């Protein structure tokens, strides 16, 4: 839907992929715990659905890559498109 708001080539979708378990493990504010206790309604992935992107231009798998590797891939992708 968001992609349709932009002209051809003006929207780039980068999917920062991470399992729900890892998101919970990394959660510094404890929001996932609160959501699981019902204290936060409509929390994506817990009480509200999450749909993976169908066709993102780039997928960054943060459980398999270091931060530096992920950032490097994003920068390389943007550079390859002439955006950097």
Secondary structure, 3 states (H helix, E strand, C coil): CCHHHCCCCCCCCEEEECCHHHHHHHCCCCHHHHHHCCCCCCCECCCECCCCCCCCCEEEECCCCCHHHHHHHHHHHHHHCCCC
